[in-house]
Amino acid sequence: MRNIAAIGFGLALLTGLSVIYFSRQQAVAQATASTGLVTKSSPYSVEETESRFKQILEDKGLNLFATVDHAQNAAGAGLELPPTRVVIFGNPKLGTPLMQCQQTLAIDLPQKVLIWEDSQGQVQLAYNDPQYVAGRHRLDGCGVEVIKTISGALNNLTNAAIAAPL
């Protein structure tokens, strides 16, 4: 009888966790649809998240163009801003075909990842959803496979940056 109760409890727990997970995924998807951003929480500081992300870019051979430290720039103007950084990077082999589809896409390239500390002290990481960007520039089917590749790459790169150490 205990085994049946334990199995029942386990199934209820698993169902509850699944509902929470899928509700969160749906909430993220809804937020992405309205803002065009994919946002993920990082267990690391802004500095560590940035460092990990840049190391991954380097390891993958991607071009790192610049990092903008908005908090440092704000301090230079006598203003305060929580840690807020933008890493600008890309791969011309993927971006160029999209600009060949629609040159206005150049305003959204190279890729950018925003890393910041929110008002609750939680570090967040966000990037433009490639599907949203494709719609914004009305690619109408041009570059579909490139958009899928970029979506997968951004997801994998950012997940690696926020993953727990092995």
C-alpha positions, 0 to 999 in steps of 0.5 A, a space after each residue: 500500500 505504501 508503494 502505491 501511495 509513494 507512486 501516487 505522490 510521485 506522479 502528483 509531484 511530477 504533474 505539478 512540476 510539469 504544470 509549473 514548468 510548462 506554465 513558465 515556458 508559456 509565460 516566457 513565450 508570451 513575453 517573447 511574443 510581445 517584446 521580441 526578447 527571449 529572456 533567461 535568468 542567470 545564477 551568476 553575477 553580471 560580470 561572471 555571466 558576461 565572462 562565460 558568454 564571451 568565452 563561449 563566443 571565443 571557443 566557437 570562433 564567433 566575432 566579438 565586436 564590442 561590449 557596452 557597459 551602460 552602468 559605467 557610462 552612466 557613472 561617467 555622466 554622474 548617474 546610477 544604473 545597476 549592472 547592465 551590459 550589452 555584448 555585440 557579436 556575430 557571424 557574417 556567414 549567417 547575417 549576410 544572407 539575411 541582409 541579402 533578403 532585406 537590407 533593413 535587417 542590418 539595423 538588428 545586426 550584429 547580434 546582441 545579448 543584454 546582461 543586467 541585474 534587475 530590481 530584485 537583484 536577479 541577473 537576467 540575460 536577453 536577446 532578440 528573438 530571431 523569429 520576431 526580427 524576421 517578422 519585423 523585417 518582413 522576410 516572408 520566407 527568405 532566410 527561413 533556414 538561417 533564422 532557424 540556425 540563428 535561433 538554435 545557436 542563440 539558445 545554445 550559446 545563452 544556455 551554456 553561459 548560464 548553465 551550472 558548472 559540471 
